Amino acid sequence: MHKLVYYGELRELTHMREQESGASSMKDLIKEIGARHGAAAAKTARRSTITLNGVRVDNPNSRDPLPEDSEICFFPLCSGG
């Protein structure tokens, strides 16, 4: 099982800090978040800064298999000036 860690808006939408998932790919994981928490949560997850075992994920639509027992974190986008 993967450990999902939510921050910012996604934490507010899911009402959870952490959750487990058995998704096989990042694309499936985003779909699962949508099925569990609604379309707004899936959209927010997709546009978040995502890390997989501490490494930034560049393609949240990837069908590549997720390593077993991964930690996947969803951080809000940062902006500044």
C-alpha positions in Angstrom: 0.0 0.0 0.0 1.1 3.5 -0.7 1.1 6.3 1.8 -0.5 9.5 0.5 0.2 12.7 2.4 -1.9 15.8 1.7 -1.0 19.5 2.3 -2.9 22.7 1.7 -6.1 22.8 -0.3 -6.0 19.1 -1.0 -6.0 18.4 2.7 -9.0 20.7 3.2 -10.9 19.0 0.3 -10.2 15.5 1.6 -10.4 16.3 5.3 -7.4 14.0 5.7 -3.7 14.4 6.4 -2.8 10.9 5.2 -4.5 8.1 3.4 -3.5 4.7 1.9 -3.9 3.6 -1.7 -3.3 0.5 -3.7 -3.2 2.4 -7.1 -0.9 0.9 -9.7 0.1 4.2 -11.4 0.0 7.9 -10.8 -2.9 8.2 -13.4 -4.9 5.6 -11.5 -4.1 7.3 -8.2 -5.5 10.7 -9.4 -8.6 8.9 -10.5 -8.9 7.2 -7.2 -8.6 10.5 -5.3 -11.4 11.8 -7.5 -13.6 8.7 -6.8 -13.0 9.0 -3.1 -13.2 12.8 -2.7 -14.8 14.3 -5.8 -13.7 16.1 -9.0 -12.3 19.2 -7.2 -9.9 17.0 -5.2 -8.7 15.2 -8.4 -8.2 18.5 -10.1 -6.3 19.9 -7.2 -4.2 16.7 -6.9 -3.3 16.9 -10.6 -2.1 20.5 -10.4 -0.2 20.0 -7.1 3.5 19.6 -6.8 3.8 15.8 -6.3 6.7 13.9 -4.9 7.2 10.1 -5.1 9.6 8.9 -2.4 11.0 12.4 -2.2 11.5 12.9 -5.9 9.3 15.4 -7.9 6.8 13.8 -10.3 6.7 15.6 -13.6 3.8 13.7 -15.2 0.8 13.1 -13.0 -0.9 11.3 -15.9 1.9 8.6 -16.1 0.8 5.0 -16.4 4.3 3.8 -15.2 4.0 1.4 -12.3 4.4 2.9 -8.8 7.0 1.2 -6.6 5.6 -0.8 -3.8 4.9 0.9 -0.5 5.7 4.4 -1.9 5.2 7.7 -0.1 3.4 10.2 -2.3 3.0 13.7 -1.2 0.8 16.5 -2.6 2.0 20.0 -2.0 0.2 23.2 -3.0 1.8 25.2 -5.8 4.0 28.0 -4.5 4.1 31.4 -6.1 5.8 34.6 -5.3 7.3 37.7 -6.8 
